[in-house]
Amino acid sequence: TQQIMKFFETVVNRVNKTIVERNGGADQPIFWQVFNEMRNLKDESTFGFRCVRQCGKQASCQSDAVLEYCEMDPWTHPTGWTDGADYLGEIATYHGNYASNDMKIDKLKKVGGWGHYDKKSKVCVDQNQGR
């Protein structure tokens, strides 16, 4: 939706700004900083949402612009495992955290999670297309 695109645009812009200002940075803490700002400021025009509702619990405010989310099972959606490639048949997603910049990219490459975005066309691409 436009709302989630706005939220992630805000996150990506903040990550990029932080990396330039500090000559590096880990994206996950920045994501949660932006997420918590969204919860506290309730500014739909900046974040795309005014409130959050975690796993069906009460929303953080009254609004139609509510981001609904639940934590993911850590065995299906591992975060930062150095041996993530050993579990490719079992995992649904992989988050290469506990690393930043090139080290994060290396983790994502090991599980086939890097190189799917075409910067020129600004869309995700299927790496297996045409093979």
N, C-alpha and C positions, 0 to 999 in steps of 0.2 A: 504494500500500500504506500501511498504518498507519506503517511505518517512515519512508517518505519524507515523509509528512505531518508526523510528529514532527520530522524534521530541518528542514523548511521553517518549521514553527511556531517552532522555536528561532531560526532565522535572522530571521524577521519580527519576533519579539519583541525580538531584539537590535538590529535596525535601528531599530525604533520607540523603544526606550529611548535609543539613541544620539542620535537626532534630537531627542528631548526634552531630554536632558542637554546637548547641544552646540548646540542650536538649528539643526540641519541635519546633513547627512552623506550621503556617497555609499554606496549599498547594496553595490556589488560588493566593495570592500575588506572590509566587514563580513562579507559572505558567506564570503570566503576565510579570514577570521580564525576564524569559527565552524567552518568546514570543517577547518582545521588543529587547532583545539582538539579536535574530534571524533577526528581521527587520533591525537593525543597522549594524550588522557584515556581513550579507549576506554570511554566511559560510555553504554551503550545506552539507559538510562532517560532521559537528557537529550537525546541526539542521534538516537535511533532506530536507530543503527548503532554497531558497535564498530570496524569496520575499513573500509578502502577498497581497491578493486582497479582500477587504471587500465588500460583497454584490454587486459584479459587477462593483465596482468603479475601477479607474485606479490602476494597481499594483504598489507596492512600488519600483519596479525595473524591468528591462527587463530580463526575464529568462523563461525557460521552467519549472523550479522548483518553482512553485507558490502555496502557500497554500491559498485556497479559503475558506472564512468563512463569516458567517452572525450571528448577535446576534439572540438569541432565544427569542420568545415571553415570557415575564415573567409570564404569567398566565398559559401557557402550560408547561413551564419549570421553575418552581419556584426555587428560590435560598434562602435557609436558613429559610424558613417558619417553625415556631415551630409547626404549626398545619397541616403540609403537609399530614399526614395520613388521614385527614378529606376529602382530595380531590383526593384520589387514582383513582376514576373513571373519573377524568377530566384531570389529568396531564399525560404528556408523559415521562418526566424525572424529576429528583429532584437532586438538588445540595445542599448538607448539609453544606453550608458555614455559616459564622458568628459563627463558632465553630472550635476547633482544637482537634486533637488527639482523645481521647475516646469520647469526647462530639460530635464530627463529626460522629463517628461510631454509637453512640446512635441515632442520627437523621436519619442516613441511615437505620438502623434496623427498625425504626418506619414506614418507607415507603417501606420496603421489598427490599432495595437496598444494602444490605450487605450480605456477605457470598457466593457470586457466583463465587469466584476465588479459584481454587484448587492449593495451593502453590506447592504441590508435582508434579503434572502433568503440572503445569504452563499454565492452560487453564481455561476459564470460564465454569461453570457447571450449568445445569438447576436444581434448588433446588426442582422443582416439579417432576422431572423424577422418574418414578417408583411408583408414588402415585396414 
